[in-house]
């Protein structure tokens, strides 16, 4: 499959999801965008066309630090990351993919924290045409753990 075809299919899926999921003032839309390097979330009121809250893994990266050991293995060093599931999870996860899941979960908790400060408790989830799996699922679980209701 060509890159152009993949992008077109993703666009079609995104538009199909957006046709079904609308954000209102009572339940705004939690939109997730995943690029190759980062993950971004926004809480959007579609009635007014306004972004209420945004968060990304750049903000949530907080206390996670990666350093190389002498044998070339990467190890995550953490001082109790405030959005992580637990300290043990951070210390045991050593490859990039699980680090991405941890950061996605942290982004979900961060956006939930910001939403609760603005008194937003209920949202509708827009996965952006992606499959509800991996980082997209981790963002949703983090938002639920942070106190948002879908």
N, C-alpha and C positions, 0 to 999 in steps of 0.2 A: 504494500500500500504506500502510495506516495505521501509526502509530507502535506501537500496541498489538500489531498483527500482527507487526511486525518484532521486537519484544522477545520475543514468544512463540516465533517461529522461532529466534531466537538461543538462547533457553532450551532448546528441544528439541535443537538441535545440541549445546549444551554438555552436556546430560545424556547424549546418545548417545556423545559422546567420553568422558565420565567413566565410562560403563559399560564401555568397552573399556580405558581407561588407569587402572591402579591403582598407587599408589606403595607400595613395601615398604621394609623397613629396608636391604636390599641396593641397591635402585634406587628412591629416592624420586621423587615426581612433581614436575616443574618446571612450575608453573602460571603462566600469563601472563594478566593482566587489563589491558585497554586501555580507559581512559575517554576522554572527548573531549579532555582536556588532558594527562593523564599516562599512564604505563605502569608497571605494578607486576608484580613476580614474587615467587613464593614457592616454596620447596622443602618439600614436605609428605610426612610419613610417614603414609599412610592406615591402616596397621595400628593405630597408636596414636592417630591423629587429632591429630597434633602438627605445628605449623609449625616447621621446623628453621632456615630461613634466609629472610630477606626482603630485597628490594632494589627501589628505584624510581628513576625519572629525577630525582627530587628530590635523591637522594644522588649520582647520577652526573653531575649538571650541572656539577660541579667547576669547571674552568677556562674553560668556554665562556662568552663574554660577547658580548652583542649590543649594538651601538651604531648609531645612525642617522647616515648621512652627510648632508651638507648638501643633497644632491639628493633625499633621501627614500628612497634605497636602503638596505636593511639589509645589514650586513656582519658576518660572524662573525670576531671577533678571538680568537685562542687562544694560550695559552702551553702548548705541548705537553700536551694533554689526555691523561691517562694511560690512558684507556680507548678512545681513538679509534684508527681504523685507521692513520692517518698524519696528520702536520701538514698536508700538502697537501690532504687530503680536507676538513679543517676550514676551511682558508682559501678553498677554491674553492666550498664549499657556502654559498649565500647565501639560499635561500628556506626557508620554515618547514618544508615537507615533508621536505626532505633533512636539515634539522636534527633533525627527529623521528626519522629513520632513524639518524642518528649517535648520538642519545641512546639509542635502543633497542638499538643495538649495544653502547653503553657499559654499559647496564643488564645485558645478557647477560654481558659480561666481568666486571662487578662481582659478579654472583651466582655466577659460576664461581670467582672469587677467594675469595669467602666460603666456598663449598662445599669447595674444596680445603683451606682452613684447618681445616675440620671433618672432613677425610678422606673426603669424598664425591666419588667420581670418576665414577659412572654414575647417570644419571637417566632417567626416561621423560618425554616432552614432552607437556604438556596445553595445546593452543592455545586452550582456552576457547570452542569453538564458532566461532571466527573462521577465516577462510581463511588458509592458510599462505602469506602474501604480505605484503610491506611491512614494517611494524614488527614483526609477529609473527615473520617470517622473520629479520629483523635481530637480534632477541633470541636466536633459536636459533643463528645464525651467531656471534654474540658469545660465547655460552656455549661453543660448540665451540672457538672461537679461544682462549678462556680455559682450556681443558683438560678440559672435561666431555665425557663420551661418552654418546651417546643410544642 
